[in-house]
């Protein structure tokens, strides 16, 4: 335990026979329970896990290749059933040994100290965080950081880092039927957490790379995750317009986004657009400017929604 919180660790694993035992055995002593999800492994992962299952601190879930997001969801839900009425924090660690267990205490600190509801690792902020990161992953993370920041309405320096710590209150509110099942899971969570008004902290963590290979198919990943982020971005903004979370920032952001779309779509035009185009201003430039302004208002709306949630929580506790 850490203070009044029980600590559970969710470890998704698929064909991790080389790493999984060390990952489990090197967990900090304050961890109360590790839930390892074997998601369709075809190597000796299951045999290794069964040998460790006699420990009171290790439970195993077996899935049939449902995807990393589905595996993590299964682990979160297992902890909810295991500690139905208790405060706990659910930490997600990969089963491939790329996350340093010594960083877990720092990751938990913002959640335990009520500075955040969800903390995630930031490998770019750690002195040794990206030294061994392959260049292609580094560039992809930087690109995804930009687009996840747009979609979530807040700065996301390392959205692809899956080392996270989540307060049990979030898990009890989460809509498990509306969750992302495969790669892109961290991006989905950041956007969804912003929609709900939860606070997110970014904590420096080390990432350890060996000769393991990623199972991500780049074209498929960027296509699917790109569409998901675009949809969730618009869904977040529109949902706020028709809820108690509506603010002046939300309205201004929606108007600016709309202006950008009007300028971009050739079948729709306004007197203002026709005037600007007549003066030599390209429609794409109008869209970029409008959406840039919208993003500024959107970040303000995100902060306001977080404040509204905090105020509502404070009223419930008094």
Secondary structure, DSSP 8 states (H G I E B T S, - for coil): -BTTBEEEEEEEESS-TTTHHHHHHTS-TT--EEEEEEES--SSHHHHHHHHTTSTTEEEEEESS--HHHHHHHHHHHHHHHTTTS-EEEEEEETTS-B-GGGHHHHHHHHHTTS-SEEEEEGGGSTTSSTTS-HHHHHHHHHHHHHHHHHHTS--TTTT---EEEEHHHHHH--TTS---STTHHHHHHHHHHHHT--EEEEE--B---S------HHHHHHHHHHHHHHHHHHHHHHHHTSTT--HHHHHHHHHHHHHHHHH-TT---HHHHHHHHTT--HHHHHHHHHHHHHHHHHHHHHHHHHHHHHHHHHHH-
